Structure formats: structure tokens, C-alpha cells
Amino acid sequence: MKLATIQLETLTCPSCMLKIEGALKSLDGIDKDTMKVSFNTSKVKVNFDEEKLSIDEIESAISKLGYEVLKSRVK
């Protein structure tokens, strides 16, 4: 498992956070128990299985919702 920290454009409301959480939880390879979307910091922290999912696919799922990914870091 890899840990991704993704900085997003400013989230304007808690429903934005819930939309992102829902979209990411639907992806195969996401650790749903440790995923965190922070409304206050506009960051997503998620553990994911690199053999099932790439950071590009995670960013794409967020972008398809209309949110801009500013930068990502994977450890």
C-alpha cells in the first residue's frame, strides 16, 4: 500500500467533501477505512494498492467531479 496526499482547490462546502469521499470509496484498491478528506485543509489522504490503482486514476476520479488537483505526493 502507498499513501497519497492530494492537495485540492479550496473545497467550498462539506457536501464537496462527501462527493469526493463517495467517488474514491467506489474505486477498487482504495483503503476505505483510512481514507480522509479534510474540508478545512482541502486535502485528501488515502492509502491505495498500486497493483490495482494508480495515482493518476485517483486524480482523474476527483477531476471528473469538477475539482482541481493542485499537487499530489505519494509515499
N, CA, C and O atoms as a GROMACS GRO file, in nm:
protein
  300
    1MET      N    1   0.084  -0.118   0.000
    1MET     CA    2   0.000   0.000   0.000
    1MET      C    3   0.088   0.125   0.000
    1MET      O    4   0.193   0.130   0.064
    2LYS      N    5   0.041   0.224  -0.073
    2LYS     CA    6   0.106   0.354  -0.079
    2LYS      C    7   0.012   0.458  -0.017
    2LYS      O    8  -0.110   0.443  -0.023
    3LEU      N    9   0.071   0.561   0.040
    3LEU     CA   10  -0.007   0.671   0.096
    3LEU      C   11   0.004   0.791   0.002
    3LEU      O   12   0.113   0.837  -0.029
    4ALA      N   13  -0.112   0.840  -0.042
    4ALA     CA   14  -0.115   0.959  -0.126
    4ALA      C   15  -0.173   1.074  -0.046
    4ALA      O   16  -0.272   1.059   0.024
    5THR      N   17  -0.109   1.190  -0.058
    5THR     CA   18  -0.162   1.314  -0.004
    5THR      C   19  -0.188   1.403  -0.124
    5THR      O   20  -0.097   1.436  -0.199
    6ILE      N   21  -0.314   1.442  -0.141
    6ILE     CA   22  -0.355   1.517  -0.259
    6ILE      C   23  -0.410   1.652  -0.215
    6ILE      O   24  -0.506   1.659  -0.138
    7GLN      N   25  -0.348   1.758  -0.264
    7GLN     CA   26  -0.395   1.894  -0.235
    7GLN      C   27  -0.492   1.936  -0.344
    7GLN      O   28  -0.459   1.932  -0.462
    8LEU      N   29  -0.610   1.978  -0.304
    8LEU     CA   30  -0.713   2.019  -0.398
    8LEU      C   31  -0.733   2.170  -0.394
    8LEU      O   32  -0.686   2.239  -0.304
    9GLU      N   33  -0.805   2.219  -0.496
    9GLU     CA   34  -0.850   2.357  -0.488
    9GLU      C   35  -0.935   2.370  -0.362
    9GLU      O   36  -0.972   2.268  -0.303
   10THR      N   37  -0.965   2.487  -0.319
   10THR     CA   38  -1.042   2.507  -0.197
   10THR      C   39  -1.179   2.442  -0.206
   10THR      O   40  -1.255   2.467  -0.300
   11LEU      N   41  -1.210   2.358  -0.109
   11LEU     CA   42  -1.343   2.298  -0.102
   11LEU      C   43  -1.436   2.401  -0.037
   11LEU      O   44  -1.403   2.457   0.068
   12THR      N   45  -1.549   2.425  -0.099
   12THR     CA   46  -1.636   2.533  -0.053
   12THR      C   47  -1.744   2.490   0.045
   12THR      O   48  -1.806   2.574   0.110
   13CYS      N   49  -1.768   2.359   0.056
   13CYS     CA   50  -1.874   2.315   0.146
   13CYS      C   51  -1.853   2.168   0.185
   13CYS      O   52  -1.784   2.094   0.115
   14PRO      N   53  -1.913   2.127   0.295
   14PRO     CA   54  -1.898   1.987   0.338
   14PRO      C   55  -1.953   1.886   0.237
   14PRO      O   56  -1.906   1.773   0.232
   15SER      N   57  -2.050   1.925   0.155
   15SER     CA   58  -2.101   1.830   0.056
   15SER      C   59  -1.996   1.800  -0.051
   15SER      O   60  -1.997   1.692  -0.110
   16CYS      N   61  -1.905   1.893  -0.075
   16CYS     CA   62  -1.793   1.868  -0.168
   16CYS      C   63  -1.708   1.753  -0.114
   16CYS      O   64  -1.670   1.662  -0.188
   17MET      N   65  -1.680   1.759   0.013
   17MET     CA   66  -1.602   1.656   0.079
   17MET      C   67  -1.671   1.520   0.065
   17MET      O   68  -1.606   1.420   0.035
   18LEU      N   69  -1.801   1.516   0.086
   18LEU     CA   70  -1.876   1.391   0.078
   18LEU      C   71  -1.880   1.336  -0.064
   18LEU      O   72  -1.876   1.214  -0.082
   19LYS      N   73  -1.888   1.423  -0.165
   19LYS     CA   74  -1.885   1.379  -0.304
   19LYS      C   75  -1.752   1.311  -0.337
   19LYS      O   76  -1.749   1.207  -0.402
   20ILE      N   77  -1.644   1.372  -0.292
   20ILE     CA   78  -1.511   1.316  -0.318
   20ILE      C   79  -1.494   1.183  -0.246
   20ILE      O   80  -1.445   1.086  -0.304
   21GLU      N   81  -1.535   1.178  -0.119
   21GLU     CA   82  -1.528   1.052  -0.044
   21GLU      C   83  -1.604   0.941  -0.115
   21GLU      O   84  -1.553   0.830  -0.129
   22GLY      N   85  -1.724   0.969  -0.159
   22GLY     CA   86  -1.806   0.870  -0.226
   22GLY      C   87  -1.742   0.817  -0.354
   22GLY      O   88  -1.742   0.697  -0.380
   23ALA      N   89  -1.686   0.909  -0.432
   23ALA     CA   90  -1.622   0.870  -0.558
   23ALA      C   91  -1.499   0.783  -0.533
   23ALA      O   92  -1.478   0.683  -0.602
   24LEU      N   93  -1.418   0.821  -0.435
   24LEU     CA   94  -1.296   0.744  -0.408
   24LEU      C   95  -1.327   0.609  -0.346
   24LEU      O   96  -1.259   0.510  -0.375
   25LYS      N   97  -1.429   0.603  -0.261
   25LYS     CA   98  -1.466   0.475  -0.200
   25LYS      C   99  -1.514   0.373  -0.303
   25LYS      O  100  -1.510   0.253  -0.278
   26SER      N  101  -1.559   0.421  -0.417
   26SER     CA  102  -1.607   0.330  -0.520
   26SER      C  103  -1.494   0.269  -0.603
   26SER      O  104  -1.516   0.176  -0.680
   27LEU      N  105  -1.372   0.320  -0.587
   27LEU     CA  106  -1.258   0.270  -0.663
   27LEU      C  107  -1.200   0.145  -0.598
   27LEU      O  108  -1.180   0.141  -0.476
   28ASP      N  109  -1.172   0.044  -0.679
   28ASP     CA  110  -1.109  -0.078  -0.629
   28ASP      C  111  -0.962  -0.049  -0.601
   28ASP      O  112  -0.890   0.000  -0.688
   29GLY      N  113  -0.917  -0.080  -0.482
   29GLY     CA  114  -0.778  -0.057  -0.444
   29GLY      C  115  -0.761   0.050  -0.339
   29GLY      O  116  -0.651   0.070  -0.287
   30ILE      N  117  -0.869   0.121  -0.306
   30ILE     CA  118  -0.866   0.225  -0.202
   30ILE      C  119  -0.891   0.160  -0.066
   30ILE      O  120  -0.982   0.078  -0.052
   31ASP      N  121  -0.810   0.197   0.034
   31ASP     CA  122  -0.836   0.153   0.171
   31ASP      C  123  -0.940   0.247   0.230
   31ASP      O  124  -0.909   0.357   0.276
   32LYS      N  125  -1.064   0.203   0.227
   32LYS     CA  126  -1.177   0.287   0.268
   32LYS      C  127  -1.175   0.323   0.417
   32LYS      O  128  -1.230   0.426   0.457
   33ASP      N  129  -1.111   0.239   0.498
   33ASP     CA  130  -1.109   0.262   0.643
   33ASP      C  131  -1.014   0.374   0.684
   33ASP      O  132  -1.035   0.437   0.788
   34THR      N  133  -0.911   0.400   0.605
   34THR     CA  134  -0.813   0.501   0.643
   34THR      C  135  -0.823   0.629   0.560
   34THR      O  136  -0.753   0.726   0.588
   35MET      N  137  -0.907   0.630   0.458
   35MET     CA  138  -0.920   0.747   0.371
   35MET      C  139  -0.976   0.865   0.450
   35MET      O  140  -1.067   0.850   0.532
   36LYS      N  141  -0.919   0.983   0.423
   36LYS     CA  142  -0.967   1.103   0.491
   36LYS      C  143  -0.968   1.220   0.392
   36LYS      O  144  -0.867   1.249   0.328
   37VAL      N  145  -1.082   1.285   0.382
   37VAL     CA  146  -1.093   1.408   0.304
   37VAL      C  147  -1.118   1.519   0.404
   37VAL      O  148  -1.215   1.515   0.480
   38SER      N  149  -1.031   1.618   0.405
   38SER     CA  150  -1.042   1.727   0.501
   38SER      C  151  -1.099   1.852   0.435
   38SER      O  152  -1.039   1.908   0.343
   39PHE      N  153  -1.214   1.894   0.481
   39PHE     CA  154  -1.279   2.016   0.431
   39PHE      C  155  -1.195   2.139   0.467
   39PHE      O  156  -1.182   2.230   0.386
   40ASN      N  157  -1.139   2.142   0.586
   40ASN     CA  158  -1.064   2.258   0.634
   40ASN      C  159  -0.935   2.283   0.557
   40ASN      O  160  -0.900   2.398   0.531
   41THR      N  161  -0.864   2.176   0.520
   41THR     CA  162  -0.735   2.192   0.453
   41THR      C  163  -0.742   2.164   0.304
   41THR      O  164  -0.644   2.186   0.232
   42SER      N  165  -0.856   2.114   0.255
   42SER     CA  166  -0.874   2.077   0.114
   42SER      C  167  -0.773   1.971   0.072
   42SER      O  168  -0.719   1.975  -0.039
   43LYS      N  169  -0.747   1.875   0.163
   43LYS     CA  170  -0.655   1.766   0.134
   43LYS      C  171  -0.725   1.631   0.143
   43LYS      O  172  -0.818   1.611   0.221
   44VAL      N  173  -0.677   1.540   0.061
   44VAL     CA  174  -0.722   1.401   0.065
   44VAL      C  175  -0.601   1.317   0.103
   44VAL      O  176  -0.494   1.331   0.043
   45LYS      N  177  -0.617   1.231   0.203
   45LYS     CA  178  -0.513   1.134   0.238
   45LYS      C  179  -0.575   0.997   0.220
   45LYS      O  180  -0.679   0.965   0.278
   46VAL      N  181  -0.509   0.916   0.140
   46VAL     CA  182  -0.566   0.786   0.108
   46VAL      C  183  -0.456   0.682   0.086
   46VAL      O  184  -0.356   0.709   0.018
   47ASN      N  185  -0.475   0.566   0.145
   47ASN     CA  186  -0.388   0.451   0.117
   47ASN      C  187  -0.449   0.375   0.001
   47ASN      O  188  -0.570   0.353  -0.004
   48PHE      N  189  -0.364   0.335  -0.093
   48PHE     CA  190  -0.415   0.262  -0.209
   48PHE      C  191  -0.316   0.154  -0.252
   48PHE      O  192  -0.196   0.164  -0.227
   49ASP      N  193  -0.370   0.052  -0.317
   49ASP     CA  194  -0.292  -0.061  -0.367
   49ASP      C  195  -0.246  -0.027  -0.508
   49ASP      O  196  -0.327  -0.020  -0.600
   50GLU      N  197  -0.116  -0.007  -0.525
   50GLU     CA  198  -0.059   0.031  -0.655
   50GLU      C  199  -0.081  -0.073  -0.764
   50GLU      O  200  -0.076  -0.041  -0.882
   51GLU      N  201  -0.104  -0.197  -0.724
   51GLU     CA  202  -0.126  -0.302  -0.824
   51GLU      C  203  -0.268  -0.296  -0.881
   51GLU      O  204  -0.294  -0.352  -0.987
   52LYS      N  205  -0.358  -0.228  -0.812
   52LYS     CA  206  -0.496  -0.217  -0.858
   52LYS      C  207  -0.532  -0.078  -0.910
   52LYS      O  208  -0.627  -0.063  -0.987
   53LEU      N  209  -0.456   0.022  -0.867
   53LEU     CA  210  -0.496   0.161  -0.891
   53LEU      C  211  -0.373   0.250  -0.895
   53LEU      O  212  -0.278   0.229  -0.820
   54SER      N  213  -0.375   0.350  -0.981
   54SER     CA  214  -0.264   0.445  -0.987
   54SER      C  215  -0.307   0.580  -0.931
   54SER      O  216  -0.426   0.608  -0.917
   55ILE      N  217  -0.209   0.662  -0.899
   55ILE     CA  218  -0.239   0.797  -0.850
   55ILE      C  219  -0.311   0.877  -0.960
   55ILE      O  220  -0.396   0.961  -0.930
   56ASP      N  221  -0.277   0.851  -1.085
   56ASP     CA  222  -0.344   0.920  -1.196
   56ASP      C  223  -0.493   0.887  -1.200
   56ASP      O  224  -0.575   0.974  -1.229
   57GLU      N  225  -0.528   0.763  -1.172
   57GLU     CA  226  -0.670   0.723  -1.170
   57GLU      C  227  -0.744   0.788  -1.054
   57GLU      O  228  -0.860   0.827  -1.067
   58ILE      N  229  -0.676   0.801  -0.940
   58ILE     CA  230  -0.737   0.868  -0.824
   58ILE      C  231  -0.760   1.016  -0.857
   58ILE      O  232  -0.868   1.069  -0.832
   59GLU      N  233  -0.659   1.081  -0.914
   59GLU     CA  234  -0.671   1.222  -0.952
   59GLU      C  235  -0.781   1.241  -1.056
   59GLU      O  236  -0.855   1.339  -1.052
   60SER      N  237  -0.791   1.149  -1.150
   60SER     CA  238  -0.892   1.156  -1.254
   60SER      C  239  -1.034   1.147  -1.196
   60SER      O  240  -1.124   1.219  -1.239
   61ALA      N  241  -1.052   1.058  -1.098
   61ALA     CA  242  -1.183   1.044  -1.034
   61ALA      C  243  -1.224   1.174  -0.966
   61ALA      O  244  -1.341   1.212  -0.968
   62ILE      N  245  -1.127   1.243  -0.906
   62ILE     CA  246  -1.154   1.372  -0.841
   62ILE      C  247  -1.184   1.479  -0.945
   62ILE      O  248  -1.277   1.558  -0.930
   63SER      N  249  -1.104   1.482  -1.051
   63SER     CA  250  -1.122   1.582  -1.157
   63SER      C  251  -1.257   1.568  -1.227
   63SER      O  252  -1.318   1.668  -1.264
   64LYS      N  253  -1.303   1.446  -1.245
   64LYS     CA  254  -1.432   1.422  -1.311
   64LYS      C  255  -1.548   1.482  -1.231
   64LYS      O  256  -1.654   1.509  -1.287
   65LEU      N  257  -1.527   1.502  -1.102
   65LEU     CA  258  -1.630   1.565  -1.018
   65LEU      C  259  -1.627   1.717  -1.028
   65LEU      O  260  -1.716   1.785  -0.978
   66GLY      N  261  -1.522   1.770  -1.095
   66GLY     CA  262  -1.512   1.914  -1.112
   66GLY      C  263  -1.417   1.984  -1.017
   66GLY      O  264  -1.417   2.106  -1.007
   67TYR      N  265  -1.336   1.906  -0.946
   67TYR     CA  266  -1.240   1.964  -0.851
   67TYR      C  267  -1.100   1.957  -0.909
   67TYR      O  268  -1.061   1.856  -0.968
   68GLU      N  269  -1.025   2.064  -0.891
   68GLU     CA  270  -0.888   2.070  -0.943
   68GLU      C  271  -0.790   2.012  -0.842
   68GLU      O  272  -0.789   2.048  -0.725
   69VAL      N  273  -0.705   1.921  -0.892
   69VAL     CA  274  -0.596   1.868  -0.812
   69VAL      C  275  -0.477   1.960  -0.831
   69VAL      O  276  -0.431   1.979  -0.944
   70LEU      N  277  -0.428   2.019  -0.724
   70LEU     CA  278  -0.315   2.112  -0.733
   70LEU      C  279  -0.182   2.040  -0.731
   70LEU      O  280  -0.091   2.073  -0.807
   71LYS      N  281  -0.170   1.940  -0.642
   71LYS     CA  282  -0.047   1.860  -0.638
   71LYS      C  283  -0.074   1.732  -0.560
   71LYS      O  284  -0.166   1.725  -0.479
   72SER      N  285   0.010   1.633  -0.585
   72SER     CA  286  -0.001   1.506  -0.515
   72SER      C  287   0.136   1.459  -0.471
   72SER      O  288   0.238   1.487  -0.535
   73ARG      N  289   0.137   1.387  -0.360
   73ARG     CA  290   0.261   1.328  -0.311
   73ARG      C  291   0.228   1.184  -0.272
   73ARG      O  292   0.129   1.158  -0.204
   74VAL      N  293   0.314   1.092  -0.316
   74VAL     CA  294   0.293   0.950  -0.286
   74VAL      C  295   0.415   0.898  -0.211
   74VAL      O  296   0.529   0.922  -0.251
   75LYS      N  297   0.389   0.828  -0.102
   75LYS     CA  298   0.498   0.768  -0.024
   75LYS      C  299   0.479   0.618  -0.024
   75LYS      O  300   0.560   0.546   0.035
   0.00000   0.00000   0.00000
